[in-house]
């Protein structure tokens, strides 16, 4: 089930400042995290869906690259974001 416009707007508003700032790194990472959690739930029920698994791995890689970039640019913001999202223990 894809993210609705309202759900995307609330996620971007919460993490990226305002709802129109969809290009912020924090907003992009939060949206990717939400999609990753939805796809992970789908894959727990459909274990043989290999094409979706490949898409999930691509999303995880994209989020990892964005997190690495953010870590280099804004370390305190990076630490706050991973704490807020509950990723990277």
LINRAVEN-V694873 format. One record per pair of residues at least 6 apart in sequence whose ideal C-beta (glycine too) atoms are under 8 Angstrom apart, sorted by the first residue. I is the first residue (numbers start at 0). J is the second residue. If there is no record, write none. Layout:
# LINRAVEN-V694873
I/J  I/J
This chain:
# LINRAVEN-V694873
0/37  2/10  2/30  2/33  2/34  2/37  6/33  7/21  7/30  8/18  9/18  10/26  10/29  10/30  10/33  11/17  11/18  11/20  11/21  11/23  11/26  11/29  11/30  12/18  13/29  14/23  14/25  14/26  14/28  14/29  14/80  14/83  15/21  15/23  15/25  15/26  15/27  15/29  16/23  16/26  20/26  21/27  24/65  24/68  24/69  24/72  25/69  25/76  25/80  27/65  28/62  28/65  28/66  28/69  28/80  28/84  29/80  29/84  31/58  31/61  31/62  31/65  32/62  32/84  32/86  34/58  35/55  35/58  35/59  35/62  38/51  38/54  38/55  38/58  39/55  41/48  41/51  42/48  42/51  42/52  42/55  45/51  66/77  66/81  66/87  69/76  69/77  69/80  70/77  81/87
